[in-house]
């Protein structure tokens, strides 16, 4: 029996959407093949060399941070610690894939287990790919989330933990695993990564735990106490770290004129930072696209004859309050700690969480609002609307920039950095008191290679500072053990 024209049309639409997503995501993943270590990747490596594998953990805990799970990744599991500078390439590629699979894991378990809505792993994978593509396209600082090893460890790994903890908790509550207590125990591992790895995911985990406490079936409630006990103990060990408070003082010293008054204006300034974030054109466009995609899928589910997932008025209030708290908490944290908006590397993580939660909430609302027989305008009925809208979104953000960088600059960047590292190693071997290097000479740099001469809207310029001073120069001096590393803009690349 031949498939009808509608079936063929849907299949072609799916193929078109998937091809578009692959084209949107491909340059970001392929750029990891040209990735290079940066700043803290070297600093954590030479601190480990200085203090030893065991000593560096206690030193960081006492002097800089209580993120004791993240510091293990940054030191013990840092390839730069062992002289493998190219190790950041496969690790950042693996984290990119792990982030994609973690979002898919949450979507699959939420729909298939908790909501009892048919959702295959393939569907979850492609929906997660859409959200990840929207994120990559609009990320405030893609370099510090996707390519900077220590930035990825500090923000991606805790978020991967939060996503997988939530998925495992949903399995415990509604998936009826053969050994629920064992699944609950395994869920403690990603929970600790989320709570301890970064303060941002710590505050985001609180509304997630509140929602679980409100919705979990009675039989699963004892497992919640396990998570609260383990998570509370792990968090307490992180919060009391002397290094945490040293870092807070360094980031927002009491001499800051606004420091003493931050409590009086904490709420309004937090809302102001949140509003400025949401009004950035590319972020707003991506959030609208995520909401539209969630609503579209919810409408399609109802038109396909899906049963409405009923949500009571009380449950809606809990979900909306948790949704607001989830996104308000990060801005509140930074307004209190640094008396300013979230760091751009933190805004990356905030945006990804916003995209995921917005799409899920839009789906839940749409499948309740729209019935199976709702009449739609002709322009909304055509299957070409979603790919056309997404194409417009992806042509206005980082996707074309990433392709441009991949095709014009990435290989040259890799070669120039290898030449630079070889010169520094040679200077160390021969005992040179100083080495003078040329700056990076590239036709473009924004995503993997943020350079201020191409864009002022970046978090870091990753090149050496002209002259013999500068943070990057100093880091190179200490890691390669060369007394003086200088950069001469008149010098040519060898």
N, C-alpha and C positions, 0 to 999 in steps of 0.2 A: 504493500500500500504506500503510495507516494505521500509525503507530508504536504499539508496545505500551505497556501501562500503566507498565512499569518505565522505558522510555525517557522517557515523559512525566514521570514522577516525578523522574528525574535532571535533566531540563531545568528543571523547576520549582525543584528544589533549587539548581541553579546560579544561576538568576535571583534567587532569594531571597537567596543568599549575596552575590551581586554588589551587589544593592540595599542590603543591610546594610552592606557595606564602603563604598559611596559615601556612605551616610548618616553613617558613622563618620568618614570623611575630609573630607567637604565643609566642616564648620565651620572646620577648621584652615586649609584653603586659602582659604576665603572671608574669613577674618579678615585675610589679607594685604592686602586692599583697604582696610583701615583702619589699616595699620601706620604707625608714626612713627619717625624717627631717635632714637637713644638714646646717651648718654654717649660711648663711643669713636668712634661715627660722627661726632660733632661734633669730638672731640679730634683725630682723624686728619685731619679737614678743615682745622682751623686750624693744625695743624702743617705741613701741606702748603702752606698759604698763607704760613706764616712762613719755611719753609726752601726752598720751590720743589719742583717735581716731581722733579728729580734729587737735590737735597740732602736731602729728607726720607728717601729710602731709605738713604743712608749714615748719616744721623743716627740712625735707628731701629736700624740694624745695629750701630752703635757703642755705643748707650746703652740699648737695651731688648730687642731680639729678633733672632734669626737667621732667623726665618721669612720669608725674603726674597720668597717667592712670595705668601704671605698679605698682606704689607705692600703689595705692588703693588695687590692688590684693595682693601685698606682705604684707600688714598690715591689712586692714579691712577684707579681704577675706582669710587671711592666717589661716588655722586651728590651727597652733601652737600658734597663739595669744590667743586662747581660751582654750589652754591646750589639744587639741585633736591632739596628735602627729600622730595617725594613720590616720588622715584625708588626709595626703599627698597621701595615697594609691589610694582611689577612684578618687581623683582629677587628678593625673597624668595619670591614666587609661582613664579618660574622655577626657583629652587633647590629648592623643594618638589617640583616636577614632575621635575626632573633627578635628585633623590635616588630617587624612585620608579622612574624609567626605568633608573637605574644598578643598582639591586637586581634589576630584571627582566632586565637585560642579563647579569648574572652568573648568574642562575638558568637562563636560556635556554642560555647557552654551556656551563655546567657539565653540564647534563643532556643536551642535544641533541648536543654535540660530544664532551665528555670521557667521559661515562658511556654514551653511545649509547642514551639513553632518549628516546622520543618526547616532545617538549615544545614546543608551539607558542608563538609570541610572546604570544598571548592568555592562555594558561595562566600563563606566566611573569609577565605583567603583573598578573594577579589575585592570584597567590601573593605577589608583591612588595607589592601593595596590602594584603593581609592583615597582613604583617609590619610595614608602615609604620603601619597602623591600630593594631596592638597597641603599637607604640612611642609614637605620639602619645597614646594613652590612658594610658600609664604613665610618660611621660618625667618625670624628677625636676624639670626646669625647662624646660618647653616654650618659654618666651619666648626664652631665650638661644640656643636651637638653631634655632628656626623663624623668629623675627621680628626679633631684634636683628641688624642687618646685619653688624657686625663679628664677632659671635658665630657667625653662619652661615658667614661667610667662613673663620673660623679652625677650625671643626669640620666643617661640611658639605662644603666644597670638598675638603679633604684626604681625607675618607672617600669622596666621589664618585671621587676619583683612585684610591684603593686598590681600590675595587670594579671600576672599569673597567680598571685595570691587570691585575687577576686575570683578568678575562674575556678580555682580549686575549692574556694569556699562555696561557690555556687554548686559545684559537684557534690560536696558534702551535704548541702541542704536539699537539693532536688535531684541529684543524679543517681541516688541509691547505689553508691559503690559497695563492693563486696565487703571491704574493710574500712568503714567510715573513719574510725579513729586513726588508722594509718594514713589515710588521705589528709585528714586534719593535721596530723603531725608533719607531713611533707609540706603542707601549706605554710607552716611556721618559717620554713627556710626563705621563700620569697618575701614573706612578711617582714622578717628581720632585715633583709636587704633594703626594703622600702623604707622602713622606719629609721634605720641607722645610717644608710648610705647617703642621705641628703635630707636637710631640714625641710625642703620643699615637699618632697613626697611624704615626709612625716605628717605635716599638717594636712596634706591631701588625703592621707589614709584615714583620718579621723571621721569625716563624713561618710566614707565608704563603710567603716565599721558601724556607724550609727544606722545606716540603711540595712546592713546585714542583721543587726540586732532587732530592727523593726520587722523585717520580712522573713527571716529564717523560720522554717517550721519548728514546732515545739521539740521534736525529737532531736533536732540538730543544735539546739541552744547550748547544751553542755560544751560543745566544741568551741563556741564563741568564747567561753571562759578560758579555755586553753589558749586561744589566740591573744586574748587580753592579758593573760598572765605572762606568756612568753614575750609578747610585744612590749608590755610594760617594763619588764626587767631589762630587755635589750635597750629600750629607749632611755631608761634611767641611767644606764651605764654610759650612754652617749652624751646625755644632757649635762651630767656632772663633770665632764672632762674639762680640766683647767684650760686646755687649748681652745675650747669653744669660746670662752669668754675673752681670751686674749685676741682671738680673731675678730670678735664683735667690736672690741675697743679699737683695733687697727682699722676696721672698715668704717666705723662711725665714731671717731674719738669724741670724748666729752667736750673737747674744745669747739666742736661744731656748734655754731650759734643756734641751730634748730634742735640740738640734741635734748636740752633740758625741757623743751616745750612739746616734744613729739607726742606725748599722751593727749594734749589738748586738741590737737588737729589730726590725730591718727585716723579716725573714721573718714572725715572729708578728704584728706589727702590720699587715702587708699582708694576711695571712689574716683577721685580725679585721675590717679594713675591707671586704674582699670578702664576708665572712659577713654583716655588717650590711647591706650593699647588697642581697644576695640575699634577706634575710629581710624586706625592706620588702614589705608585703602586695601592693601593686599590681604591683610588679616581679616578685615570685614568681609571681603569678597569670598575668601576661603570658608569662613564660618557660615555665610549664607549658602554657599555651595554644599557644605556638609549638611546643613538643615534641609536644603532642598532635596539632596540625595536620600536622606532618611525619610522625609515625607513622601517622596516618590515611591520608595520601596514599601512604605506602609500602605500607600494607596494601591499599589500593585498587589500586595498580599491580600487585601480585602477584595479586590476585583477578581482574584483567582479563587475566591470562595473560602478564604481563611477565616477561622472563627475569631471573633474579637477577643483580645486579651483584656479582660476587665480589670480596671483599677479603681478602687474606691476613692471617695473624696479625701479621706484621711491619708491614704497612700500617696495620692497626688501631692498633698501638702508636704509630706515627708520627702518625696522625690525632688520637688521644686526647692525646698529648703536646703537639701543636701547638694543639689546642683549649684545653687548660689554660693553656699559655703565652700564648695570644692574650688571655685574660681576666685572667690574673694580672699581665701586664706593665704594664697601665695603673695598677693599684693600687700596684704596686711603684715605678713611676716617681714617683707623687705622694708616696708615703711617704718616698722619698729626697729629693725636691726640696723639698717644702713641709712635710715631717714631719707630714703629716696625710692624711686621705682625699682622693680626687679632688674637685676643684671640681665644683659641681653642673652646670655647663655641660659639663664633661668626662664626667660620669656619663651625660648624654644620649647621647653618642656610644658610650660603652661598652655601654649597654643595647641600642642598635640593632644593634651588631655581635654581641652575645650572642644576640639574637633570630634573626638570620639564620643564624649558625653552629649554634645549637641545633636549629632546624628542619631544616637540611640533614643534620646528623648523625643526627637522629631518623629521617628518611626512609631513610637508608642502613642504619641498624640494623633498622628495621621490615621493609624488603623482604627482608632476610636471615632474620629470625626467623620471620616469618609466611609460610606457604605458601599456594598458591592454593586449597587445600581446607580451610584452617583453619576449624573450627567456632566461630562467634561467638555470644554471648548475643543473645537477641532485641532487647534494648534497645540494643545496639550496632549491630545491623543496620539499624535505621531511619535514614533520611537526615535526620531532624529533629534528631538529637543535635548535630551540629556547629553549626548556626545557633542552637540554644537555648543551648549553652554559650558561644558568642561573644557572644550578646546579654547574657548575664549578666556577662561580662567588661567589655563596653563600657558597661554601666550603672553601673559602680562606679568609673570613672576620670575622665579629663579630657574624654571625649566629651560628657557632659551639661553639664559646665562650659563647654566651648567653644560649644555651642549656646546656652546661657543668655547668655553674653557677647555672642555675635553678635546675638542678638535684642533684648537690653536695653541694651547699653552701647557697642557698637562705633561706631555712627554718631555718638553724642554725644561719645565720646572723640575722634574725628576732628575734629569741629567745634570742640571746646574747644581742641585743640592748634593748629588753624589760627588761631583767635583769639589764642592765646598768641604764636605766631610773628609774626603781624601786629603785635601790640603791641610786640614786641621790635624788629622792623624799623623801626617808626615812631619808637621811642625813639632808635634809632641815627641816623636821618635828622635828627631835630630836636635831637640832642645832649643829650638828657636825662641827668642824672647818675645817676638811678636809675629803676627801674620796679617797681611792686608788682603782683603777679599773684595771682589766686585759685588755690587747689588744684583738682585735678580733682574734680568732683562727679558721681559715677557710682553706679548701683545695684549694680554688681558688677564685679569685676576679678580675674582669676586667670591666664588663659592668655596672651592678647595684652597685657593690662593688669595686670601683677602689682602689687597694692597691699597693703601690710601690714595695712590695716584689715580686709581680707577674709580674709587667710590669713597665718600666720606661717611657713608652709612654702614660702617663695619665696626666690630668690637675690637679687633686687633689688626695691626699691620704686622705680618709675620716675618718681614725682612729685617736684616741688620740695620742699626742706626748709623747714618754717616758719621765718620770719625771713629773714635776709640771708646766712646761711652755708650750707654744704653742697656736696657734690660736683656735683650737678646744677645748682645755682644758679651755681657757678663756671664750669662748662662753658658755660652759656648766656651768661654775661658775656663770655667770651673769643670765642665764635663770633660773637655778634651785636654785639660791641664796644660793650657797655653797661657802664659802670663798676660798677653795683650792681643785681643782680637779687634781689628779695625776694619772699616768699610770705606773704600775710596770710590766715589761715584764716577771718577774719570777712568778707573781701571776697567779693562775689558774682560769678558768671560773667556777663560782659556778653553 
